[in-house]
């Protein structure tokens, strides 16, 4: 789990994610590219769970979890580098957030994903998420929920 002191690690992978998959995120590269250190530290402080995946010394993915309300955690900021896709990195990142959610006492992990992001939707479905009747965070997104076993 990252702390605000790990801001440079988070910055590096987050900028790579925003540059490589701009359509996947509400944030944009231009909003973050020249952000000062304190903004990066604040992001890591404001969101309680942040993790990166490292393979052979290279940071190849990221994910975060934030508490919505009693019983629910939201999975956000998921990204896996193109060369690491299909290797289990995404599954491991999601599992880490689900573990965090369970330890925080949540019953459900939820997320919003762009309707056209079929690879991500398949990843989430494989990890136990199902489409919800509730709308996503944006008009072109769907909401997915994953009940946690107690």
N, C-alpha and C positions, 0 to 999 in steps of 0.2 A: 504494500500500500504506500502511495506517495504522500509526502507531507509538503507544506509550503517550501521547505528547503530544497525540494526536488524540482523546483519550478523550471529549471533549464532542461531537464529530461522531458517534462510535460510539454514545454514550449516546442522543442524539436519535433516530437511526434505529432503534436496537434497541428503545427504548421504544415507538416507533410500530409496529414489527413485532409486539411482544408484545401491544400493545393491539388491533391490527387483525386479528391471526390467532392468537389464543391456543391454538387447537387444533393448530397446526402445530409447536409447540416444546415441548421438555421443560421449559424454564425458564418461569417465569410473570412477569407484570407485577409482581405483589406482591413477588416475590423481588428484583426489580431497581429498582423505582420509587424507593426512597429510599436506594439504595446510595451510599456515599461515593466520592469521587474515586479513592481508592486501589484500591477494588474494580474500578472500570472500567479503570484502568491495568493492574491485575494480569491482567484478562481479555485485554487486548491484548498483554500480555507472554507469557502462557501459551500462546496460540494463535499460531503463527508467521506466518500469512498472513491478513490482514483487509483487505477492500476495500469501498468503497461506490461506488455509481453516482450521478453528478450530471448532471442534465439541466436546462438553462436555469437554473442556479444553485440548483436544488432537489435535495436528497439523496433519491433515489427507490428505493434498493435497497442490499442488503448481502449479503456472502457471506464465508465463512472456509474456510481449509484447515488441517488439522492432521495431522501425521505420525503414522501408526499404528505402523508398524514398517518394516523395510527393504522398500522397493518399493511401499508403499501410503500414500496420503494420503486422509483423509476430508474430504468436502465437508460443511460444517455451516453453520447459521445463515443459510440462503438466504431472502431475502424481497425482494419487489418491491412497491412501492406500487400500489394498485389502478389508479390513473390511468396508470401506466407499463406495466402488463401488456400483453403482445401487441406491444410496440414493439421488442423485441430486447434489453431491459435484462437480463432473466434469462439469455439466451444469452451476453451479454457478461460477466456475473458468473461464470458457470460456466466460460467460456473462460479467464478470469483465473486461476481456481483450477487448472484443468487445466495452464495454462502454468507456474504455480508448481510443481505436482507434477512436471512434466517436468524443470524446472530442478533440482529436489531429487533427481532420479534415480528417481522412482517409475515403476512399470509400470502401476499401476492407481489410479484414483480411485474411492472407494466412498462410499455414503451410505445413510441410512435415511430413509424417508418414510412418512407415514401412508397406509394402504391406501385411505382414502376421499379423499385429496387428488389427485383425478384430473388437475386442471390441472398440478400440479407433476410428476406422473408423466409426463405427455405432454411437458413441457418437458425432463425428464431423458432420456426416450427420444430425443427430437429431438437431444439433445446427445451421443448415443452410449452412454447407460447401458442396461443390460439387467438384468432381475430375476435375482437370485442364488438359489441353493438355501439359502443361509444365512439364518437369521432376522434380522430387524431388531433395533434396540436395545430396542424395546418390543413387546409382543404384538400390537399393532395396526399395526405397521410392517412394511414389506418392505425388504429390502436390495437395492441396485442397484450394479452395478460398471461402470466404463468403462475398458477397456484403453487404454493410451496407446501411440501409435505411436512408435517410435524411429527 
